[in-house]
């Protein structure tokens, strides 16, 4: 794609709209939309970083002795479920990150609408496969709620992807604003599941 002069950070993607003849949005609106997406991504990364610090072995050694004792180890049935879900979990996390970074690249003008759609479509396919594989798992009764939480997380990612891909059709950045809270909620659910099944995101044995 041929680009003109460099654009301001909050106006990523405006060059595409100009080339296809779409009306320009005010700079203030574009700055707000980009800031919202960027801050949401930083929120996800912050949640992950805080979780790593709280659950790290070094932090556990220096924890106040009055804190609640650590969870008991997983039972064989729970460990088997965690092991089966682990590869699915890795694919879902990777696709969620690619989708979010695709949205940022689009706002920075580094990705056009077709490129964004391609990335989101790839993530959507991952979520579709993940949902089918998760449905085939039978969690032990003790992890029934965790299982449902993961199912909900994948559904939220699917809804977010369905909203983001609409940008490729009409070029309206508002779809990114609608999609981002869905991804945020899904990410938070993944962190809660990870706290139960994979403390500090270690690979199950």
Backbone as a ProteinNet text record, in pm:
[ID]
protein_1_A
[PRIMARY]
XXXXXXXXXXXXXXXXXXXXXXXXXXXXXXXXXXXXXXXXXXXXXXXXXXXXXXXXXXXXXXXXXXXXXXXXXXXXXXXXXXXXXXXXXXXXXXXXXXXXXXXXXXXXXXXXXXXXXXXXXXXXXXXXXXXXXXXXXXXXXXXXXXXXXXXXXXXXXXXXXXXXXXXXXXXXXXXXXXXXXXXXXXXXXXXXXXXXXXXXXXXXX
[TERTIARY]
85	0	87.8	61.4	141	97.6	192.4	159	200	135.5	170.4	265	246.2	331.5	302	402.8	378.3	263.1	184.9	66.7	93	12.3	23.9	-16.8	30.7	5.9	-141.9	-223.5	-365.8	-443.7	-377.3	-451.5	-414.7	-362.6	-329.6	-450.6	-433.6	-545.4	-617	-588.9	-659.8	-622.5	-496.3	-456.2	-538.4	-578	-661.7	-796.4	-856.5	-988	-983.8	-872.8	-864.6	-856.2	-780.5	-763.6	-893.1	-976.5	-1099.8	-1217.8	-1191	-1296	-1391.8	-1354.6	-1444.5	-1427	-1529	-1518.9	-1419.5	-1348.2	-1252.7	-1324.8	-1268	-1319.3	-1232.8	-1285.4	-1209	-1089.6	-975.6	-855.8	-882.5	-970.1	-997.5	-1059.1	-1149.6	-1212.6	-1109.6	-1023	-922.2	-823.9	-784.8	-693.5	-758.5	-886.9	-956.8	-964.1	-997.9	-1011.4	-878.4	-771.4	-640.8	-596.7	-619.1	-579.8	-655.1	-783.9	-864.4	-808.6	-777.1	-723.3	-587.5	-500.8	-367.5	-374	-456.4	-467.1	-526.2	-617.3	-675.5	-570.2	-485.3	-377.3	-282.8	-247.6	-160.3	-225.2	-358.7	-428.4	-413.1	-424.6	-407.3	-266.3	-166.2	-27.9	0.2	-61.6	-42.7	-101.7	-221.1	-282.9	-193	-136.1	-48.4	76.9	133.6	255.8	230.8	119.6	86.9	66.6	1	-22.9	109	202.8	331.4	406.2	399.8	469.6	408.3	274.5	205.9	229.5	234.5	245.2	386.9	486.3	623.5	679.3	770.5	829.3	899.2	973	1043.8	947.7	835.7	736.5	674.2	657.9	598.7	689.6	821.6	914	913.5	886.6	889.8	750.9	650.2	513.6	497.5	403.3	375.6	322	367.6	327	179.6	106.9	-35.8	-120.7	-58.7	-136.6	-191.4	-297.5	-359.2	-258.7	-263.6	-170.3	-194.5	-94	-111.1	-213.8	-266.9	-364.7	-301.3	-379.6	-326	-293.9	-204.5	-170.8	-292.8	-289.3	-399	-407	-528.1	-546.5	-508.7	-490.4	-458	-559.2	-688.7	-791.5	-780.7	-754.5	-739.2	-614.6	-505.5	-381.5	-400.9	-476.3	-502	-580.5	-676.7	-755.3	-666.9	-584.1	-494.5	-399.3	-350.3	-259.1	-327.8	-454.4	-529	-563.4	-588	-627.2	-507.2	-389.1	-271.4	-240.5	-232.6	-202.1	-310.9	-435.8	-545.5	-526.6	-493.5	-472.8	-363.2	-253.6	-143.9	-187.2	-265.6	-311.9	-408.3	-496.5	-593.2	-520.5	-424.4	-349.9	-274	-208.2	-130.6	-221.3	-336.1	-428.4	-487	-514.7	-567.6	-466	-338.6	-235.1	-219.4	-219.9	-207.1	-323.9	-442.2	-559.5	-549.5	-506.1	-492.3	-383.3	-269.1	-161.2	-201.2	-286	-335.3	-417.8	-500.4	-578.1	-490.3	-383.3	-290.9	-217.3	-173.9	-103.3	-194.2	-321.6	-417.3	-429.2	-438.2	-450.9	-324.5	-209.1	-82.9	-60.3	-148.2	-133.1	-38	4.7	96.7	23.3	-107.8	-188.5	-315.2	-350.3	-473.6	-591	-709.6	-829.5	-826.8	-774.9	-765.1	-669.9	-558.2	-462.1	-518.4	-592.6	-655.7	-755.5	-837	-936	-868.5	-756.5	-685.4	-637.2	-582.2	-533.7	-648	-756.5	-870	-935.9	-944.2	-1001.1	-919.7	-787.3	-700.8	-725.6	-741	-769.5	-907	-1003.1	-1138.4	-1137.7	-1057.2	-1048.1	-986.3	-886.7	-827.6	-930.5	-1009.4	-1112.7	-1217.3	-1250.6	-1350.1	-1299	-1173.5	-1116	-1103.3	-1063.9	-1048.8	-1181.5	-1288.1	-1419.7	-1460	-1430.6	-1464.4	-1381.3	-1253.1	-1166.4	-1202.2	-1237.5	-1276.3	-1406	-1498.8	-1626.9	-1607.6	-1499.1	-1472.9	-1408.4	-1365.5	-1303.6	-1410.8	-1379.5	-1469.7	-1394.2	-1420.6	-1347.2	-1397.5	-1313.3	-1362.5	-1459.6	-1543.8	-1646.7	-1586.1	-1468.4	-1404.2	-1362.5	-1352.4	-1310.5	-1422.4	-1544.5	-1657	-1670.2	-1657.6	-1670.1	-1553.4	-1434.8	-1317.9	-1337.6	-1390	-1416.2	-1513.5	-1622.4	-1721.8	-1663.4	-1574.6	-1510.7	-1425.7	-1358	-1275	-1362.2	-1472.7	-1566.6	-1616.9	-1651.7	-1698.9	-1591.2	-1466.7	-1356.9	-1342.8	-1349.6	-1337.9	-1455.2	-1573.8	-1689.9	-1671.5	-1615.5	-1590.9	-1490.4	-1386.9	-1290	-1356.7	-1446.4	-1516.4	-1603.9	-1670.1	-1752.9	-1665.4	-1550.9	-1459.3	-1408.7	-1371.8	-1323.3	-1432.3	-1554.5	-1664.9	-1687.8	-1663.9	-1679.4	-1562.7	-1441.1	-1324.2	-1323.4	-1370.2	-1364.5	-1457.5	-1553.2	-1644.7	-1573.1	-1457.2	-1378.6	-1336.6	-1307.4	-1269	-1380.6	-1505.2	-1617.6	-1653.5	-1663.8	-1709.1	-1604.3	-1490.7	-1384.6	-1414	-1516.3	-1554.3	-1473	-1392.8	-1307.1	-1385.3	-1510.8	-1591.3	-1602.7	-1587.6	-1592.5	-1478.2	-1364	-1251.7	-1282.5	-1354.9	-1392.5	-1488.4	-1579.2	-1674.3	-1603.5	-1507.4	-1440.1	-1345.8	-1279.1	-1172.6	-1217.7	-1330	-1371.9	-1403.5	-1450.6	-1478.3	-1348.3	-1244.4	-1114.7	-1056.5	-1075	-1025.3	-1089.9	-1222.3	-1293.3	-1247.3	-1228.7	-1181.2	-1042.5	-953.8	-818.4	-819.6	-908	-917.9	-964.6	-1055.9	-1101.4	-988.5	-907.8	-795.2	-697.1	-673.9	-583.6	-637.5	-768.1	-827.4	-818.6	-840.8	-825.7	-680.6	-588.8	-447.8	-403.6	-461.6	-428.2	-462	-564.9	-606.6	-526.1	-512.6	-452.8	-302.5	-253.4	-111	-52.2	-31.3	29.8	160.5	176.3	290.2	305	196.8	193.6	300.3	320.7	412.7	341.5	418.3	358.1	330.4	207.6	175.8	264.7	300	380.6	294.1
-120	0	124	218.2	340.6	432.4	489.1	575.5	719.2	813.4	953.8	994.8	1117.7	1165.6	1088.8	1079.6	1010.6	1076.1	995.4	1043.4	1042.6	1119.1	1121.2	988.3	957.3	826.7	795.5	892.2	865.5	857.5	877.9	878.7	760.8	650.4	531.4	480.3	444.2	391.2	497.8	630.1	734.7	735.9	694.6	693.3	598.4	484.9	388	448	519.5	578.2	680.7	758.7	861.1	798.1	687.5	622.8	563.4	513.8	449.7	545.6	671.2	770.8	774.7	721.7	724	856.2	902.1	1028.7	1017.8	1127.1	1128.9	1149.8	1092.3	1116.2	1223.1	1292.2	1398	1339.1	1414.1	1362.8	1324.3	1399.8	1368.4	1230.3	1195.1	1063.4	955.3	974.9	873.7	857	968.5	960.4	883.7	909.5	838.8	689.7	653.6	512.4	439.8	502.8	437.4	424.4	530.1	525.4	416.6	400.3	297.2	158.3	132.1	0	-22.7	80.8	66.7	43	120.1	103.2	-32.3	-81.5	-213	-321.8	-312.3	-409.4	-403.1	-280.5	-266.7	-325.6	-315.1	-374.1	-524.7	-589	-734.5	-772.9	-700	-731.7	-707.6	-603.5	-575.8	-686	-732.9	-843	-965.1	-995.6	-1111.8	-1092.4	-969.8	-944.8	-953.6	-895.8	-902	-1045.3	-1123.3	-1263.5	-1338.5	-1312.2	-1379.8	-1344	-1214.6	-1172.5	-1235.4	-1234.2	-1286.7	-1435.2	-1509.7	-1655.4	-1706.6	-1617.2	-1662.5	-1728.4	-1826.5	-1893	-1797.4	-1696.2	-1602.5	-1525.5	-1486.6	-1412.8	-1501.2	-1628.8	-1721.2	-1738.4	-1738.2	-1757.4	-1639.7	-1518.5	-1400.2	-1359.1	-1439.7	-1404.2	-1404.4	-1325.3	-1318.7	-1453.3	-1504.8	-1639.1	-1653.4	-1541.5	-1552.7	-1571.7	-1569	-1589.7	-1732.3	-1749.5	-1881.5	-1980	-2104.8	-2205.4	-2227.9	-2275.7	-2299.5	-2408.3	-2407.5	-2509.2	-2647.4	-2747.2	-2884.4	-2919.7	-3013.1	-3051.7	-3109.4	-3102.4	-3157	-3308.6	-3358.8	-3503.5	-3559.8	-3690.7	-3748.6	-3711.7	-3710.4	-3675.4	-3528.4	-3442.1	-3300	-3274.8	-3345.1	-3330.7	-3375.8	-3481.8	-3530.1	-3426.7	-3364.4	-3260.6	-3141.3	-3098.6	-2985.5	-3013.9	-3135.6	-3175	-3171.4	-3216.1	-3216.7	-3075.1	-2985.8	-2848.8	-2761.1	-2798	-2713.8	-2673.8	-2766.3	-2724.2	-2635.1	-2659.6	-2573.6	-2433.4	-2428.1	-2301.6	-2218.9	-2284.1	-2212.8	-2153.1	-2227.1	-2177.3	-2060.2	-2070.1	-1962.4	-1835.4	-1847.6	-1730.2	-1664.8	-1745.6	-1691	-1619.1	-1676.6	-1614.9	-1485.7	-1484.1	-1362.2	-1249.3	-1281.5	-1178.8	-1128.4	-1220.2	-1179.6	-1090.5	-1122.6	-1043.5	-902.3	-893.1	-761.8	-679.7	-742	-671.2	-631.7	-713.4	-676.5	-549.3	-536.6	-414.9	-292.9	-307.9	-197.5	-160.9	-263.1	-236.8	-162.5	-197.7	-128.8	17.9	44	181.6	262.1	195.3	264.5	285.2	232.3	245.4	144.9	46	-55.7	-173.2	-174	-283.3	-223.8	-267.4	-215.9	-302.3	-268.1	-338.8	-484.9	-511.9	-651.2	-731.3	-669.5	-737.5	-765.5	-669.4	-690.1	-804.5	-806.2	-912.7	-1049	-1055.2	-1181.8	-1233.4	-1144.8	-1184.6	-1228.1	-1152	-1185.3	-1314.8	-1336.7	-1461.6	-1582	-1566.9	-1676.6	-1705.5	-1600.1	-1619.5	-1683	-1640.4	-1696.6	-1846.6	-1888.5	-2030.8	-2107.4	-2047.6	-2110.3	-2125.4	-2021.7	-2028.4	-2134.9	-2145.4	-2245.4	-2386.2	-2412.9	-2544.7	-2569.3	-2465.8	-2479.7	-2513.6	-2449	-2476	-2621.7	-2674.7	-2814.9	-2909.9	-2879.4	-2966.9	-2960.9	-2842	-2828.5	-2903.3	-2897.3	-2966.7	-3117.1	-3167	-3311.1	-3354.3	-3258.3	-3291.5	-3317.6	-3407.4	-3435.1	-3403.6	-3287.7	-3251.4	-3329	-3350.4	-3408.5	-3311	-3361.1	-3276.8	-3155.6	-3171.6	-3062.4	-2947.8	-2973.2	-2870.1	-2831.4	-2866.8	-2835.3	-2684.2	-2607	-2461.3	-2402.5	-2456.4	-2410.4	-2437.4	-2554	-2590.2	-2491.3	-2461.6	-2368.6	-2229.4	-2191.2	-2060.8	-2052.7	-2162	-2162.2	-2158.1	-2232.5	-2229.2	-2086.7	-2018.6	-1880.3	-1788.8	-1810.7	-1727.5	-1739.9	-1861.6	-1881.9	-1817.1	-1825.8	-1760.7	-1609.3	-1552.8	-1408.6	-1369.8	-1449.8	-1421.8	-1431.3	-1526.9	-1539.8	-1417.4	-1367.7	-1247.1	-1126.1	-1117.4	-1006.8	-1011.6	-1131.2	-1146.1	-1110.4	-1153.4	-1123.4	-972.9	-901.2	-755.6	-689.9	-736.4	-676.5	-695.9	-811.9	-839.4	-746.4	-685.7	-591.5	-464.6	-436	-321.1	-339.1	-463.4	-489.4	-461.6	-461.8	-437.7	-291.3	-220.2	-80.5	19.7	-28.4	62.5	144.4	109.2	186.4	139	229.7	196	166.5	206	179.7	30.9	-52.8	-197.5	-242.1	-175.1	-209.2	-176.3	-67.8	-28	-129.5	-181.1	-281.5	-414.2	-446.6	-576.8	-586	-476.7	-484.1	-527.9	-477.5	-526.6	-676.2	-728.7	-871.8	-951.3	-904.4	-971	-957.8	-842	-821.1	-918.8	-932.6	-1024.2	-1168.1	-1204.6	-1339.3	-1362.4	-1263.6	-1276.7	-1295.3	-1222.9	-1235.4	-1376	-1430.3	-1567	-1667.7	-1648.4	-1738.1	-1732.5	-1613.7	-1600.6	-1674.7	-1666.8	-1735.7	-1887.2	-1934.7	-2078.5	-2120	-2037.3	-2067.7	-2073.4	-1989.6	-1992.2	-2126.5	-2190.9	-2320	-2434.8	-2433.8	-2548.3	-2537.8	-2416.9	-2400.3	-2282.1	-2291.7	-2179.8	-2139.6	-2010.7	-1950.4	-2007.6	-2062.9	-2110.2	-2215.2	-2307.4	-2417.5	-2523.5	-2603.8	-2710.5	-2828.2	-2880.5	-2995.9	-3114.6	-3195.7	-3315.3	-3429.3
0	0	0	-82.9	-92.4	17.7	91.8	202.9	170.8	230.3	214.8	323.5	373	479.6	607.6	697.9	825.6	898.2	965.5	1036.7	1185.7	1260.1	1406.3	1461.8	1582.9	1644.3	1655.4	1693.6	1714.2	1586.2	1465.9	1341	1252.4	1313.8	1237.7	1163.5	1038.2	960.4	880.5	905.8	834.5	687.9	655	514.9	433.1	491.7	420.8	389.7	490.2	468.8	357.6	352	248.9	110.9	98.4	-31.8	-83.2	4.2	-41.8	-40.7	-6.7	-18.1	97	212.6	326.6	400.9	472.1	545.3	658.7	682.3	791.7	925	1029.9	1163.7	1228	1323	1387.4	1458.9	1463.8	1531.8	1675.7	1744.3	1884.7	1900.4	1810.2	1817	1791.3	1692.6	1661.6	1777.2	1837.8	1951.6	2065	2090.3	2196.5	2168.7	2044.4	2010.2	2023.8	1972	1981.3	2126.1	2204.6	2346.1	2419.8	2387.4	2453.4	2425.7	2297.6	2261.4	2326.1	2322.6	2379.9	2530.2	2600.5	2745.4	2781.6	2699.1	2725.8	2713.3	2609.3	2594.2	2713.1	2754.5	2870.4	2994.7	3003	3116.8	3120.8	3002.6	2996	3037.8	2985.4	3018.8	3166.1	3223.5	3366	3451.5	3414.9	3489.6	3488.4	3372.3	3363.2	3447.3	3443.6	3520	3669.1	3715	3857.3	3901.6	3816.7	3851	3864.5	3771.6	3778.1	3905.6	3946	4067	4190.7	4195.6	4313.8	4331.2	4218.4	4227.8	4210.5	4196.2	4174.8	4299.4	4282.4	4397.5	4491.4	4436.9	4522.4	4610.2	4553.1	4630.3	4736.1	4704.9	4801	4921.8	4897.9	5008.4	5103.5	5051.7	5136	5182.7	5154.4	5191.6	5342.5	5389.9	5532.6	5579.3	5692.1	5736.1	5766.9	5781.1	5811.8	5686.9	5566.8	5445.6	5440.8	5362.6	5350.8	5291.6	5332	5280.1	5131	5059.9	4915.9	4890.5	4766.9	4731.7	4736.2	4766.1	4759.6	4615.3	4592.7	4454.8	4383.3	4252.6	4173.7	4191.4	4188.1	4191.1	4054.5	4042.2	3911.1	3803	3837.8	3739.3	3699.5	3797.1	3768.1	3684.9	3716.7	3641.4	3496.3	3476.7	3340.5	3260.2	3325.7	3258.3	3224.9	3320.3	3297.3	3181.7	3175.4	3068.1	2932.4	2928.1	2801.8	2755.9	2851.2	2815.7	2781	2829	2813.4	2667.9	2571.7	2433.5	2374.5	2411.3	2365	2422.3	2549.5	2618.9	2550.9	2515.6	2449.6	2316.9	2240	2110.2	2127.5	2226.2	2250.4	2292.8	2384	2428.9	2314.1	2232.7	2121	2021.3	1993.6	1898.4	1953.6	2082.8	2144.6	2136	2160.1	2152.1	2008.6	1911.8	1772.1	1730	1778.5	1742.6	1799.1	1925.1	1988.2	1919.7	1893.3	1825.6	1683.7	1620.9	1488.8	1493.8	1599.3	1615.5	1636.1	1713.7	1735.2	1606.5	1532.1	1406.7	1309	1307.4	1221.6	1261.5	1392.7	1438.5	1413.2	1411.2	1383	1233.9	1151.1	1007.4	946.5	1026.7	976.9	912.5	922.8	869.7	810.8	688.4	629.8	673.4	626	668.9	628.5	507.9	463.8	550.1	588.7	674.8	812.5	865.4	995.7	989.1	883.9	868.6	860.6	788.5	775	910.6	992.8	1124.9	1214.9	1212.5	1297.9	1253.2	1122.5	1072.2	1119.2	1120.1	1165.7	1313.5	1393.9	1535.9	1555.2	1476.2	1485.5	1459.3	1362.6	1332.1	1449.4	1513.2	1631.2	1741.6	1764.9	1867.8	1834.5	1706.3	1666.2	1695.8	1657.4	1685.3	1835.1	1907.4	2052.2	2118.1	2074.7	2132.9	2111.7	1992.8	1964.9	2050.6	2066.2	2145.7	2293.9	2342.3	2483	2509.8	2413.5	2430.6	2441.7	2385.2	2389.5	2520.6	2603.1	2731.7	2837.4	2928.6	3041	3169.6	3228.4	3349.1	3470.1	3570.7	3695.6	3760.9	3847	3910.1	3979	4036.3	4108.8	4017.2	3887.2	3792	3696	3729.7	3640.9	3619.9	3727.4	3714.1	3635.8	3657.1	3581.9	3433.1	3401.7	3262.2	3198.9	3268	3214.5	3198.1	3289.6	3279.4	3152.5	3121.1	3000.6	2875.8	2878.3	2766.2	2744.7	2853.4	2843.6	2785.9	2827.2	2777.5	2626	2575.3	2430.7	2357.6	2414.8	2353.2	2347.2	2453.4	2454.6	2346.9	2331.7	2225.4	2087.8	2071.3	1943.5	1916.1	2018.2	2002.3	1969.6	2036.4	2010.7	1866.8	1820.5	1683.9	1582.7	1610	1518.6	1506.9	1615.8	1613	1538.9	1566.4	1502.6	1351.8	1306	1163	1084.8	1154.1	1087.5	1043.7	1105.9	1062.1	916.9	878.6	740.2	641.6	689.4	601	587	701.8	694.7	741.6	792.8	833.2	957	1031.6	1150.4	1271.3	1326.5	1439.1	1566.9	1570.5	1689.7	1719.2	1616.8	1639	1730.7	1721.4	1807.7	1952.9	1973.4	2108.8	2170.3	2088.6	2136.2	2163.1	2077.6	2088.2	2206.4	2241.6	2340.1	2479.4	2532.9	2665.1	2666.1	2554.4	2545.9	2558.3	2488.7	2498.8	2639	2699.9	2835.8	2933.2	2924.2	3013.6	2990.1	2864	2833.3	2892	2880.6	2933.9	3084.9	3152.3	3297	3336.2	3258.5	3286.7	3266.2	3161.9	3140.3	3256.7	3309.8	3423.8	3545.3	3567.6	3682.5	3665.7	3543.8	3517.7	3538.1	3489.2	3504.3	3649.4	3732.8	3875.6	3938.4	3886.4	3941.1	3880.7	3748.6	3679.6	3660.4	3633.6	3600	3675.2	3804.1	3877.7	3811	3787	3714.4	3574.7	3521.4	3382.5	3353	3445.2	3416	3334.3	3261.8	3182.8	3274	3273.8	3358.4	3323.2	3422.5	3401.5	3349.1
[MASK]
+++++++++++++++++++++++++++++++++++++++++++++++++++++++++++++++++++++++++++++++++++++++++++++++++++++++++++++++++++++++++++++++++++++++++++++++++++++++++++++++++++++++++++++++++++++++++++++++++++++++++++++

